[in-house]
């Protein structure tokens, strides 16, 4: 598996590059944060309306640090909390996208940050936000449940190998 892939998002070609432990500069634009969240060796996946099962995560809101956004998102989507460690970033590159416009809601080049989360608290699933279900999956079965790009499996591999390592997202 390469660390780069191209996907079609909303009818547009987007380049994705997995960059394990990449320290970001202050000028890099972080568009979202995501957590590969584990409890008793199983990964939690959430069903997001109209997108299928995936790891919890979402956009960083104004005034939030990536870590604050991650804590909020994993609670809102999966109703969990935990200890997390930065494991890398996916560079999302619209440079090869002929339809990309400068006023698009995403930058030409942005980063999705990924963390390993070791769950310390699991709350009852309420489904009050954009998720409709929470499931626990054996890591080797993720590819059968999560409908995502191949780069997501590289991130999973890093999350599984990471237990106990420390990484920092922004220098």
Backbone bond lengths (Angstrom), bond angles and torsions (degrees), N, CA, C in turn:
res aa  C-N    CA-C-N  psi(-1)  N-CA   C-N-CA  omega(-1)  CA-C   N-CA-C  phi
1 X - - - 1.457 - - 1.534 109.47 -
2 X 1.320 116.29 132.80 1.464 120.92 176.16 1.524 108.39 -81.83
3 X 1.329 115.34 167.21 1.467 117.68 177.06 1.519 111.96 -92.00
4 X 1.341 116.67 8.67 1.461 120.52 -179.16 1.521 109.94 -130.26
5 X 1.323 114.90 146.32 1.451 120.87 179.11 1.527 108.21 -150.73
6 X 1.318 115.62 160.24 1.461 120.96 173.84 1.519 107.46 -117.71
7 X 1.322 115.67 137.38 1.458 121.41 -179.37 1.523 109.18 -128.90
8 X 1.319 114.70 161.96 1.470 121.09 173.65 1.518 107.08 -105.31
9 X 1.322 117.20 114.21 1.463 122.85 176.25 1.511 107.36 -117.93
10 X 1.304 116.55 120.67 1.465 122.31 -178.83 1.524 111.70 51.77
11 X 1.345 115.70 40.67 1.453 120.73 177.65 1.516 114.83 75.97
12 X 1.330 117.61 12.42 1.455 121.21 -178.18 1.526 110.58 -123.76
13 X 1.332 116.51 140.39 1.460 121.76 179.73 1.521 109.96 -79.65
14 X 1.330 115.12 127.93 1.460 121.51 -178.39 1.528 108.40 -130.35
15 X 1.339 116.82 133.04 1.453 121.45 176.86 1.524 110.68 -88.99
16 X 1.325 116.42 133.14 1.460 122.11 178.28 1.528 109.02 -120.32
17 X 1.329 116.68 130.37 1.460 121.14 178.18 1.520 109.46 -129.78
18 X 1.332 116.45 121.32 1.460 121.90 178.21 1.529 108.91 -80.51
19 X 1.351 115.78 127.00 1.459 122.66 -178.09 1.528 108.98 -128.26
20 X 1.356 116.87 88.40 1.466 119.91 -177.72 1.529 111.68 -58.94
21 X 1.311 115.72 134.02 1.468 124.83 174.48 1.518 113.73 57.74
22 X 1.320 117.28 21.76 1.465 120.24 -179.79 1.525 109.75 -64.69
23 X 1.342 117.32 119.61 1.466 118.56 172.92 1.530 108.73 -78.40
24 X 1.298 116.74 129.82 1.461 120.48 -179.63 1.517 110.62 -92.07
25 X 1.326 114.60 151.60 1.469 120.50 174.74 1.523 108.24 -87.94
26 X 1.295 116.56 161.25 1.454 120.83 178.20 1.513 113.19 -59.01
27 X 1.342 116.93 -25.67 1.461 120.74 -178.49 1.536 112.61 -83.67
28 X 1.333 117.82 -12.86 1.459 120.80 178.31 1.531 109.57 -69.76
29 X 1.305 116.65 141.42 1.457 121.06 -177.49 1.528 109.86 -97.39
30 X 1.322 115.55 118.10 1.459 121.87 177.35 1.527 107.36 -93.65
31 X 1.332 115.82 120.49 1.460 119.65 -178.25 1.522 112.38 -96.05
32 X 1.337 116.99 -29.15 1.463 118.64 -178.72 1.521 110.44 -159.81
33 X 1.334 114.38 165.15 1.470 122.66 177.43 1.522 107.96 -130.46
34 X 1.342 116.21 148.27 1.462 121.10 -176.18 1.520 109.19 -144.91
35 X 1.332 115.87 148.68 1.450 120.33 -179.24 1.513 112.77 -124.38
36 X 1.335 115.77 127.56 1.459 121.81 168.42 1.520 104.72 -89.44
37 X 1.332 116.06 101.98 1.457 123.63 -166.56 1.525 110.77 -104.94
38 X 1.335 116.15 126.37 1.454 121.77 -174.24 1.522 112.31 -119.55
39 X 1.341 114.29 142.60 1.458 122.55 172.04 1.524 106.82 -144.59
40 X 1.323 115.83 123.68 1.470 121.33 -179.83 1.524 112.24 52.37
41 X 1.330 116.03 39.94 1.460 121.17 176.28 1.519 115.40 80.99
42 X 1.326 117.82 -3.92 1.462 120.70 179.95 1.523 110.30 -105.44
43 X 1.323 114.75 150.77 1.461 122.52 179.96 1.523 109.21 -98.08
44 X 1.325 116.59 136.80 1.459 119.86 175.65 1.524 109.11 -89.07
45 X 1.328 115.40 133.13 1.458 122.25 173.12 1.518 107.36 -122.42
46 X 1.313 115.37 147.30 1.460 120.38 178.24 1.523 108.89 -120.55
47 X 1.325 115.03 145.48 1.454 119.72 177.07 1.520 107.99 -92.04
48 X 1.319 114.60 113.29 1.457 121.15 -179.86 1.525 107.64 -93.61
49 X 1.313 116.26 133.58 1.462 120.81 -177.96 1.528 110.80 -48.84
50 X 1.319 115.71 126.93 1.464 124.77 176.06 1.528 114.70 65.23
51 X 1.364 118.56 11.19 1.468 119.72 178.34 1.523 113.05 -128.56
52 X 1.306 119.80 -5.96 1.457 121.42 -179.60 1.520 112.27 81.89
53 X 1.326 115.57 -165.32 1.468 121.34 -177.38 1.518 111.43 -84.06
54 X 1.328 114.47 138.54 1.461 121.20 178.31 1.518 108.82 -158.34
55 X 1.330 115.97 176.22 1.460 120.19 175.54 1.525 108.17 -77.13
56 X 1.338 117.45 150.97 1.463 118.51 179.04 1.526 111.70 -67.68
57 X 1.314 115.09 147.48 1.459 120.67 178.32 1.501 110.55 166.12
58 X 1.328 115.16 175.28 1.445 119.19 179.58 1.506 112.76 174.71
59 X 1.306 115.35 -166.97 1.461 122.21 -174.32 1.524 112.48 -74.82
60 X 1.317 114.09 148.99 1.459 122.09 174.25 1.521 106.92 -84.04
61 X 1.318 116.24 125.03 1.465 120.14 179.98 1.523 110.25 -86.59
62 X 1.334 116.57 159.29 1.468 121.60 179.65 1.520 110.30 -53.58
63 X 1.328 115.74 132.06 1.455 121.35 177.32 1.517 114.58 86.56
64 X 1.331 118.18 -6.83 1.466 121.10 179.63 1.523 110.95 -92.26
65 X 1.311 116.28 144.58 1.458 120.68 167.20 1.532 106.61 -81.37
66 X 1.331 118.95 161.29 1.465 119.54 176.64 1.530 112.26 -55.91
67 X 1.319 117.11 -39.13 1.461 120.54 -178.64 1.533 111.30 -67.96
68 X 1.329 117.72 -38.40 1.473 120.57 176.22 1.535 110.01 -64.60
69 X 1.322 116.29 -41.45 1.463 120.38 179.12 1.524 110.64 -63.95
70 X 1.329 116.95 -41.36 1.464 120.13 179.38 1.522 110.53 -62.54
71 X 1.318 117.74 -46.85 1.463 120.83 -179.65 1.539 110.33 -59.31
72 X 1.332 116.85 -42.63 1.467 121.02 178.62 1.521 110.68 -64.42
73 X 1.326 116.78 -47.30 1.470 120.89 -175.92 1.528 112.50 -65.44
74 X 1.337 118.33 -42.61 1.466 118.35 -178.63 1.523 110.89 -68.11
75 X 1.333 116.71 -27.95 1.466 118.19 175.36 1.535 110.10 -75.25
76 X 1.324 117.29 -48.33 1.464 120.56 -177.54 1.530 112.76 -61.64
77 X 1.321 117.11 -36.29 1.458 120.08 -174.58 1.526 113.88 -95.45
78 X 1.345 117.28 -37.87 1.469 119.58 -174.84 1.523 113.52 -116.88
79 X 1.331 117.52 -8.51 1.472 122.70 -178.50 1.528 111.17 57.40
80 X 1.334 113.70 51.55 1.462 120.85 177.93 1.521 109.24 -135.73
81 X 1.327 115.24 167.57 1.458 122.91 170.96 1.517 106.03 -142.99
82 X 1.320 116.39 162.03 1.449 118.14 -179.47 1.509 112.89 -179.24
83 X 1.309 113.51 -176.88 1.460 122.34 176.43 1.518 107.42 -94.15
84 X 1.344 116.86 131.60 1.451 117.36 -176.50 1.519 112.54 -129.24
85 X 1.328 112.73 154.54 1.456 122.79 -178.95 1.524 108.88 -134.88
86 X 1.315 115.96 132.24 1.460 121.68 177.96 1.522 109.39 -66.34
87 X 1.356 116.88 131.92 1.467 119.70 179.23 1.528 113.12 -119.87
88 X 1.328 118.46 -8.54 1.455 119.03 176.77 1.508 112.93 150.50
89 X 1.338 113.98 -174.73 1.460 120.71 -176.25 1.522 110.25 -136.85
90 X 1.304 114.55 148.42 1.464 120.13 168.25 1.521 106.28 -101.49
91 X 1.324 114.84 121.91 1.469 120.59 174.07 1.525 106.53 -79.55
92 X 1.326 115.35 122.82 1.462 121.93 -179.96 1.527 106.38 -105.31
93 X 1.330 115.78 111.75 1.461 121.79 -170.02 1.531 110.83 -118.79
94 X 1.316 115.07 116.92 1.466 121.75 178.50 1.534 111.90 -95.44
95 X 1.325 118.50 9.76 1.469 121.52 -175.46 1.518 113.02 -58.13
96 X 1.318 117.84 -35.45 1.463 120.98 -179.89 1.510 113.35 -87.90
97 X 1.304 117.21 8.35 1.454 122.60 -176.62 1.526 109.27 -94.42
98 X 1.310 116.40 107.99 1.467 121.11 -178.66 1.524 112.42 -65.50
99 X 1.326 117.12 -23.46 1.464 121.29 -177.70 1.532 112.83 -89.81
100 X 1.334 116.87 -3.23 1.465 119.42 -176.71 1.523 110.47 -65.21
101 X 1.338 115.36 134.12 1.456 120.75 177.24 1.522 108.21 -120.50
102 X 1.305 116.40 143.43 1.459 121.89 -177.79 1.516 114.52 -58.87
103 X 1.322 117.80 -24.34 1.456 119.96 -179.76 1.530 112.31 -93.41
104 X 1.326 116.55 12.82 1.460 123.02 177.83 1.522 108.67 -63.14
105 X 1.337 117.76 152.76 1.464 119.61 -176.36 1.531 113.02 -69.51
106 X 1.329 117.63 -12.01 1.464 121.32 176.87 1.525 109.64 -113.75
107 X 1.332 117.14 151.76 1.468 119.67 178.14 1.528 110.69 -74.14
108 X 1.320 116.36 163.99 1.466 120.47 177.76 1.531 109.71 -59.39
109 X 1.341 116.62 -41.15 1.467 121.62 175.20 1.521 107.88 -130.56
110 X 1.314 115.32 122.38 1.459 121.56 178.13 1.516 109.56 -138.48
111 X 1.324 115.56 176.50 1.461 120.46 -176.73 1.518 110.80 -131.28
112 X 1.323 114.70 136.50 1.450 122.07 170.02 1.527 105.91 -102.97
113 X 1.330 116.95 123.12 1.459 120.84 -178.47 1.523 110.28 -92.35
114 X 1.334 115.72 143.95 1.460 121.28 -178.62 1.520 110.34 -126.72
115 X 1.324 113.58 141.80 1.462 122.17 -177.60 1.523 109.70 -131.77
116 X 1.323 115.67 150.14 1.459 121.28 166.09 1.523 105.04 -91.25
117 X 1.318 116.41 131.50 1.462 121.62 178.74 1.526 108.33 -119.33
118 X 1.321 115.80 122.39 1.458 120.92 172.53 1.523 105.86 -97.51
119 X 1.319 115.77 110.62 1.459 122.37 -172.07 1.528 110.83 -67.17
120 X 1.341 115.04 129.35 1.463 121.05 176.42 1.524 111.83 -110.87
121 X 1.336 116.52 -21.26 1.464 121.28 179.22 1.525 109.07 -140.58
122 X 1.319 114.97 132.95 1.462 120.88 176.70 1.520 107.21 -124.61
123 X 1.312 116.28 115.99 1.455 123.38 -177.62 1.531 109.45 -96.85
124 X 1.331 118.23 161.58 1.470 119.47 175.49 1.521 110.67 -58.58
125 X 1.327 115.95 138.45 1.457 120.99 179.56 1.521 109.20 -76.80
126 X 1.319 116.95 121.95 1.459 121.64 -175.98 1.527 113.88 -106.84
127 X 1.327 117.59 -20.38 1.461 120.82 179.30 1.511 114.27 58.74
128 X 1.324 117.19 38.21 1.457 120.75 -176.87 1.522 114.00 -89.48
129 X 1.291 117.92 -9.63 1.465 120.36 -176.89 1.528 108.83 -112.29
130 X 1.316 118.41 -132.19 1.464 120.24 -174.79 1.523 114.04 -92.41
131 X 1.325 118.25 3.65 1.459 120.28 179.42 1.524 110.39 -105.95
132 X 1.341 114.39 148.55 1.459 119.87 -178.30 1.523 113.06 -114.32
133 X 1.338 117.91 -10.33 1.458 120.85 -179.85 1.524 110.20 -159.75
134 X 1.333 114.74 156.40 1.468 122.88 174.58 1.521 106.19 -131.29
135 X 1.347 115.89 129.77 1.461 120.06 178.29 1.526 109.67 -130.77
136 X 1.323 114.92 159.60 1.469 122.13 178.35 1.520 107.09 -113.20
137 X 1.327 116.48 128.10 1.460 121.69 -172.43 1.527 109.86 -128.79
138 X 1.316 115.35 139.19 1.466 120.21 171.36 1.531 107.06 -65.36
139 X 1.327 118.52 136.09 1.476 119.95 -176.71 1.526 114.45 -53.46
140 X 1.332 117.69 -36.72 1.464 119.27 -178.80 1.533 112.73 -72.77
141 X 1.324 118.10 -7.78 1.461 121.46 178.18 1.531 113.28 -104.05
142 X 1.320 116.64 -0.50 1.469 120.43 -176.87 1.526 111.94 -56.35
143 X 1.321 117.27 -42.26 1.473 119.92 -177.99 1.521 112.64 -62.21
144 X 1.346 118.00 -18.93 1.466 121.57 178.74 1.532 112.04 -85.18
145 X 1.332 115.95 -17.84 1.463 120.08 -173.98 1.529 112.33 -111.69
146 X 1.321 116.42 -42.20 1.461 121.52 -174.58 1.521 109.54 -87.61
147 X 1.315 116.52 119.59 1.455 121.77 179.53 1.525 107.75 -95.69
148 X 1.325 115.51 91.19 1.459 120.64 -175.21 1.522 108.99 -145.51
149 X 1.295 117.48 178.46 1.460 123.41 179.97 1.533 110.56 -73.38
150 X 1.334 116.09 162.69 1.459 121.19 -176.87 1.529 112.77 -65.20
151 X 1.321 117.89 -23.74 1.462 120.88 179.12 1.533 110.00 -64.04
152 X 1.335 117.47 -31.09 1.465 120.96 178.80 1.518 111.64 -59.52
153 X 1.327 117.72 -33.93 1.463 120.73 178.56 1.528 111.26 -71.78
154 X 1.324 117.45 -30.00 1.470 120.60 174.21 1.521 110.23 -66.08
155 X 1.320 115.91 -40.36 1.463 120.52 178.54 1.528 109.27 -64.36
156 X 1.325 117.26 -42.76 1.463 121.18 177.05 1.522 110.80 -58.28
157 X 1.307 116.95 -44.81 1.471 121.07 179.51 1.527 110.63 -58.64
158 X 1.321 116.93 -43.00 1.467 120.80 178.41 1.523 110.98 -66.82
159 X 1.321 117.03 -39.88 1.465 120.81 179.04 1.524 110.94 -62.32
160 X 1.322 116.72 -39.96 1.466 120.44 178.88 1.522 111.55 -67.29
161 X 1.327 116.95 -36.01 1.468 121.47 -178.79 1.523 112.32 -79.72
162 X 1.319 117.51 -14.70 1.456 122.02 -169.67 1.510 116.74 -80.23
163 X 1.280 120.57 -21.57 1.474 122.93 -168.17 1.531 111.49 -38.38
164 X 1.337 114.79 115.74 1.455 120.71 175.72 1.523 115.57 93.99
165 X 1.344 118.49 -13.51 1.457 120.38 177.93 1.532 108.93 -76.97
166 X 1.323 115.48 159.60 1.460 119.59 178.81 1.519 108.92 -121.30
167 X 1.313 116.16 134.22 1.460 121.48 177.06 1.524 109.20 -138.34
168 X 1.321 115.99 156.25 1.459 121.54 179.17 1.507 108.89 -123.32
169 X 1.328 116.27 135.96 1.460 120.14 -175.99 1.534 111.83 -77.77
170 X 1.318 117.09 -52.86 1.456 119.93 -172.69 1.529 109.41 -115.26
171 X 1.347 114.37 129.59 1.465 120.22 -178.63 1.510 110.80 -69.56
